[in-house]
Amino acid sequence: MNPPRKALTLPPDTEQIKWRWMAESDARLVHQVFNEIEELSQPFFRTTFDEVHQLFTQTSKWLGIIGVDRAGHPRAFLHARLKLAANMQVPCNSGTHPDFRTSELIENMLNWQEQAAAQLASTVGVTTGYSIVCSAQYHDLDIYLAALQHRNYEWTSSFHEMRAELDPIPPVGVAGPLIQIEPWNANWENLVRLAALEFAPETVHSQGRSLSQWMSNRNNFDPSLSFVALDRSTDRAEVAGFIMTAKYKEDWEILGWQEGYIDLLEVGPQWRDENVGRELVVAVMHACAEAGLAKVATGVSSHHEAAATRLFGSLGFEEVSQERKYTLEV
């Protein structure tokens, strides 16, 4: 946690919860809270340790707190990080164990969240013109949404989970003139990284990523289920798009089946009128079937909802859940 805390203080303790500062070494404790909440709410997924650890490693500008009960067990957490982009954001991840969800606790957490966001923004000389983004997924929905509404947070985006059966599978088609869909190859890593920086410069996965950063946090990535679209219309092949797929085996027992999960699909602007995106997804579907998997899933942000939902829907994907994001403009 690099940003100085300065005047930032811990939230007031409640009768059940005492707060302390979060350190990067607390990733396991934060993961524990995620798991305990998910064991009780039973979503069709499980948050992995790698996903939690990325909160601490994708930027050095973050602040966090952990709430423990009288016995010292972690029961709540709040992690705020600075996302530098054209529209500066402070994404916040937080959660509370169902046995400790009170209006008082939520109000204390949201107070601290807004103070932490201001502190993070100040590290780059910003006092206004940024947004705080959060989700109610790991809280009591009624209590949390009432508190957000009182503070003028607005529902601004959604994240849609979509899933498709692998029987039948759409047939392989043509991606475009002289465009080939090729299996993921380590030789293409740097070109794919550079393409990601060009295609989506403001996204978390590409912002300021060196090759070593690009290659990190890949414990669930499966290259055998991932592909690159190469435009070979010139002497030097260009990356027209790519798709990265993972196996989140922690989820399989909960789901009751094995599946591939498309983590990232990107197509360059000059190829978006071709069938590059479709053929990349179809390639993944065929690879998953050949690997003996039953289904394939992905997540679609509402920022890309119309085009992405239309693409995946045309290939047999159906929405299975939705997570809403709420934003406060400062």
Buried (B, 14 or more C-beta within 10 A) or exposed (E): BEBEEEEBEBBBEBEBBBBEEBEEEBBEBBBBBBBBBBEEEEBBBBBBBBBBBBBBBBBEBBBBBBBBBEEEEBBBBBBBBBBEEEEBBBBBBBBBBBEBBBEBBBBBBBEBBBBBBBBBBEBEEBEEEBBBBBBBBBBBEEBBBEBBEEBEBEBBBBBBBBBBBBEEBBEEEEBBEEBBBBEBEEEBBEBBBBBBBEBBEEBBBBBEBEEEBBBBBEEBBBBBBBBBBBBBEEEEBBBBBBBBBBBBEBBBEEBEEBBBBBBBBBBBEEBEEBBBBBBBBBBBBBBBBEBEBBBBBBBBBBEEBEEBBEBBBEBBBEBEBEBBBBBBEB
